[in-house]
Amino acid sequence: METSKTGLLDPYIPSPSKPWNKTMVTHLLNRTMFGATVAQVNSVLSMTPSEAVDLLFQPNTAPEPPGTWVTEAPDFNSAYNSQRTSQLRTWWVRLMYEQPVSIREKMTLFWHNHFVSEAGTVIIPQYMYKQNQLLRDSCTGNFKDITKLVTRDPAMLIYLDGRYNIVGNPNENYGRELLELFTMGIGNYTETDVREAARALTGWILSGLGSIFVPSRHDYGNKIFLGQTGNFDDNDIIDIVFNQPVTAKYICSKLYKTFIHQKEDLTYANQIIDDMAAILRSNNYDIAPLLKTLLKSKLFYSDNTLSSLIKSPLDLMLGAVKMMNINFDPSVITTRLNYVIAQASAAGQYILDPPNVQGWTGYRTWLSTISMPIRAAFAESIVTGLQKNGQPTGFSVDALSFAQSFAAPNNALQLVRDMTEHLVRLSVTPRQLNNLLEIMLDGTMIQNWYINDPQAASRIKKYLKAVVNLAEFQIN
């Protein structure tokens, strides 16, 4: 089938002018993961672009839960709720940090920021874990199925008050967000549709670790929803929503912003998003075929798409740790990851607690007078081992080991080129490259550069400090 009217969704085929090289591989892995180690980049480089994308979608075994508490009966008054929510946060960020070459955690975060619930509102860590598990299990599955599962999900029943939605006194919160934020987008439904959806969604309450339907709480009267009339329930409402062409277009706009380019006004991308929506609908809302087409496409590897996104705090911070091959010792990994979580939170991304039901809007909102110094200080701290306040981080890059993971550590110019290509998505100018080389040489002659020189490690750290302070380092 023809995938694209513009041809931009046709497969990218490497050519002399557009070779499959480390720049392309790091682009793919940094968009679909939270940074990639040198070894991961090298292993993917030996594959074709199509094989690389297929690898990202290989099923991985489900992770062990963060603790046995996930099966305990929920208790809103438990003294352990806050501590367990923190455990859940660290557990998830550890999955992002330790992930093999896989899109799973990036897509789990995508859905967490789409079907938003805030741990601070939900309170019960078991429910947040269950929701996280639901999103991970379905992360490249069927959008319609995920929507049906989320509608009955305990965390969501708390967060958007579905548990209070009862015949005779419908609560419109979930019905409204289902239409406005989760499926169709504002302007594609009426207030009557919201009210009628709320009536159809009545009857679900929390029960133990799950939810149950209580017939006496459900409104069995006829509802008029998006032009159809019937005694609808939650599944019927979602079926009708997914029959609207705008639903596919709405989620495709979000996927476009996540993987291609995030401008406030996407009018210029209308045709591409229409093409994406057609692929999604032809696959009955299965996400994987669409994402694979997108990530294998000419569009994904085009000059306009390379380095067109601003890194989220987690992309920046976990990405820097991963790209510099920093290995956290298992005995202190919780402390190390909690440092990442705290800094990402200070920079505006507190995992499991998005700011509101709209989630993190991202793009330019990631960069502010408050967040920029925090982002810069974190990146510098993992090079120097010192935070801005002089406190030790407890870890830093092993500069020699990092440099030796590249092909020519004794060739100063080649080493700077290779490290910069690995760390920075945007091509730096010859002048910038020369500046970085001068910083690394630190007064020594280029002919005298030697990786086993006693000064080499400190010189590489000076280079790394300069790289992470480049504006380009903020771009993905």
Secondary structure as GFF3:
##gff-version 3
##sequence-region A 1 476
A	DSSP	alpha_helix	22	32	.	.	.	ID=ss1
A	DSSP	alpha_helix	38	45	.	.	.	ID=ss2
A	DSSP	alpha_helix	49	56	.	.	.	ID=ss3
A	DSSP	three_ten_helix	68	71	.	.	.	ID=ss4
A	DSSP	alpha_helix	81	98	.	.	.	ID=ss5
A	DSSP	alpha_helix	104	112	.	.	.	ID=ss6
A	DSSP	alpha_helix	119	122	.	.	.	ID=ss7
A	DSSP	alpha_helix	125	137	.	.	.	ID=ss8
A	DSSP	alpha_helix	143	151	.	.	.	ID=ss9
A	DSSP	alpha_helix	154	159	.	.	.	ID=ss10
A	DSSP	three_ten_helix	162	164	.	.	.	ID=ss11
A	DSSP	alpha_helix	173	177	.	.	.	ID=ss12
A	DSSP	pi_helix	178	183	.	.	.	ID=ss13
A	DSSP	alpha_helix	191	200	.	.	.	ID=ss14
A	DSSP	beta_strand	204	207	.	.	.	ID=ss15
A	DSSP	beta_strand	210	213	.	.	.	ID=ss16
A	DSSP	three_ten_helix	215	217	.	.	.	ID=ss17
A	DSSP	beta_strand	223	225	.	.	.	ID=ss18
A	DSSP	beta_strand	228	230	.	.	.	ID=ss19
A	DSSP	alpha_helix	234	241	.	.	.	ID=ss20
A	DSSP	alpha_helix	245	259	.	.	.	ID=ss21
A	DSSP	three_ten_helix	267	269	.	.	.	ID=ss22
A	DSSP	alpha_helix	270	282	.	.	.	ID=ss23
A	DSSP	alpha_helix	287	295	.	.	.	ID=ss24
A	DSSP	alpha_helix	313	323	.	.	.	ID=ss25
A	DSSP	three_ten_helix	330	332	.	.	.	ID=ss26
A	DSSP	alpha_helix	333	346	.	.	.	ID=ss27
A	DSSP	three_ten_helix	363	366	.	.	.	ID=ss28
A	DSSP	alpha_helix	371	384	.	.	.	ID=ss29
A	DSSP	alpha_helix	399	404	.	.	.	ID=ss30
A	DSSP	alpha_helix	412	423	.	.	.	ID=ss31
A	DSSP	alpha_helix	430	441	.	.	.	ID=ss32
A	DSSP	three_ten_helix	446	448	.	.	.	ID=ss33
A	DSSP	alpha_helix	456	468	.	.	.	ID=ss34
A	DSSP	three_ten_helix	471	474	.	.	.	ID=ss35
###
